[in-house]
Amino acid sequence: MKAAIITGASVGIGRATAQAFLDEGFNVFNLARRECPIAAVTNLACDLANVQAIARCAEKLTATLANCTEVALVHNASQMRKDSANDCASDSLEAVLATNVIAINSLNQLLLPAMPSSSSLLYVGSTLAEKAVANSFSYVVSKHAQLGMMRASCQDLMGSGIHTAMICPGFTDTEMLRAHLGNDPEVAQAIAGMNSFARFIEPEEIAELIRWAHHNPVINGAVLHANLGQKES
């Protein structure tokens, strides 16, 4: 049996990734507060900011992993807020890090020991894992932390047969991005114009890269840029 465990597979990149793995015969599990609307996906209700909820989901998954020949663990869920270096309360930063960083570590600690060789540990990052923009302070901090986690994971998993990578999408047409932009069509058009093709990336394009990364351990420890060629600011 093959399994794909995806956080935040309810919408956007996560949902598209769930479909990509389903199409390949994987059993797909969604860890999120909202259910994935794809009927074949197994939904495990999970508040990723709650370590007890994560532990309960991991316990349910452990028996499944024992019967798997390969597992894709895809850390996709993220929280994005409008904030800045001089306007980000520490409790707000802590809440973002709980979802975007601590939840990843909690799942890794619980699931990696049960994952067979030929598995993958994939982080869905952002172009903001390697650069910054204004008014996305906590998100930028968390994505930089995810990049460090991926690189450290690569070193610590040497010899296990489990490979890792970070997929860094550019501006992708998701609910989260639209909300962050205030659902303003003019702003969306301006942002979409910041790459070589003057359009948003489709979630399915990122999903295909995630699926490919799972099957290709040669990219172990790599950052895979998926941004249609962004213009330098």
JODA-V154091 format. One record per residue. N is the residue number from 1. RES is the residue in one small letter. NEAR is the number of other C-alpha atoms within 12 Angstrom. Layout:
N_RES_NEAR + N_RES_NEAR
//
This chain:
1_m_18 + 2_k_30 + 3_a_37 + 4_a_46 + 5_i_51 + 6_i_53 + 7_t_48 + 8_g_41 + 9_a_43 + 10_s_36 + 11_v_33 + 12_g_31 + 13_i_45 + 14_g_49 + 15_r_43 + 16_a_36 + 17_t_48 + 18_a_48 + 19_q_36 + 20_a_32 + 21_f_39 + 22_l_27 + 23_d_19 + 24_e_20 + 25_g_17 + 26_f_27 + 27_n_33 + 28_v_41 + 29_f_43 + 30_n_46 + 31_l_44 + 32_a_35 + 33_r_24 + 34_r_23 + 35_e_27 + 36_c_31 + 37_p_20 + 38_i_25 + 39_a_17 + 40_a_20 + 41_v_33 + 42_t_31 + 43_n_30 + 44_l_31 + 45_a_27 + 46_c_32 + 47_d_29 + 48_l_40 + 49_a_30 + 50_n_23 + 51_v_23 + 52_q_18 + 53_a_22 + 54_i_33 + 55_a_28 + 56_r_22 + 57_c_34 + 58_a_34 + 59_e_19 + 60_k_23 + 61_l_34 + 62_t_24 + 63_a_15 + 64_t_27 + 65_l_32 + 66_a_22 + 67_n_17 + 68_c_24 + 69_t_23 + 70_e_31 + 71_v_42 + 72_a_48 + 73_l_52 + 74_v_47 + 75_h_45 + 76_n_47 + 77_a_46 + 78_s_43 + 79_q_36 + 80_m_32 + 81_r_31 + 82_k_27 + 83_d_23 + 84_s_22 + 85_a_19 + 86_n_13 + 87_d_17 + 88_c_21 + 89_a_17 + 90_s_16 + 91_d_12 + 92_s_21 + 93_l_28 + 94_e_22 + 95_a_26 + 96_v_33 + 97_l_33 + 98_a_28 + 99_t_37 + 100_n_42 + 101_v_39 + 102_i_27 + 103_a_40 + 104_i_43 + 105_n_30 + 106_s_26 + 107_l_39 + 108_n_32 + 109_q_19 + 110_l_25 + 111_l_33 + 112_l_34 + 113_p_19 + 114_a_27 + 115_m_37 + 116_p_30 + 117_s_27 + 118_s_27 + 119_s_37 + 120_s_46 + 121_l_52 + 122_l_50 + 123_y_51 + 124_v_49 + 125_g_46 + 126_s_39 + 127_t_32 + 128_l_31 + 129_a_34 + 130_e_26 + 131_k_22 + 132_a_21 + 133_v_20 + 134_a_18 + 135_n_21 + 136_s_29 + 137_f_31 + 138_s_39 + 139_y_41 + 140_v_35 + 141_v_35 + 142_s_38 + 143_k_40 + 144_h_30 + 145_a_29 + 146_q_41 + 147_l_37 + 148_g_26 + 149_m_33 + 150_m_38 + 151_r_26 + 152_a_22 + 153_s_31 + 154_c_30 + 155_q_20 + 156_d_19 + 157_l_26 + 158_m_17 + 159_g_14 + 160_s_23 + 161_g_25 + 162_i_37 + 163_h_41 + 164_t_48 + 165_a_44 + 166_m_45 + 167_i_43 + 168_c_37 + 169_p_40 + 170_g_40 + 171_f_40 + 172_t_37 + 173_d_30 + 174_t_28 + 175_e_23 + 176_m_25 + 177_l_32 + 178_r_23 + 179_a_18 + 180_h_24 + 181_l_26 + 182_g_15 + 183_n_16 + 184_d_14 + 185_p_13 + 186_e_13 + 187_v_17 + 188_a_24 + 189_q_20 + 190_a_16 + 191_i_27 + 192_a_29 + 193_g_22 + 194_m_24 + 195_n_24 + 196_s_17 + 197_f_18 + 198_a_21 + 199_r_22 + 200_f_31 + 201_i_31 + 202_e_27 + 203_p_34 + 204_e_27 + 205_e_28 + 206_i_41 + 207_a_37 + 208_e_27 + 209_l_34 + 210_i_45 + 211_r_38 + 212_w_24 + 213_a_37 + 214_h_39 + 215_h_27 + 216_n_24 + 217_p_26 + 218_v_18 + 219_i_25 + 220_n_35 + 221_g_31 + 222_a_28 + 223_v_31 + 224_l_31 + 225_h_26 + 226_a_30 + 227_n_33 + 228_l_26 + 229_g_21 + 230_q_23 + 231_k_16 + 232_e_9 + 233_s_8
//
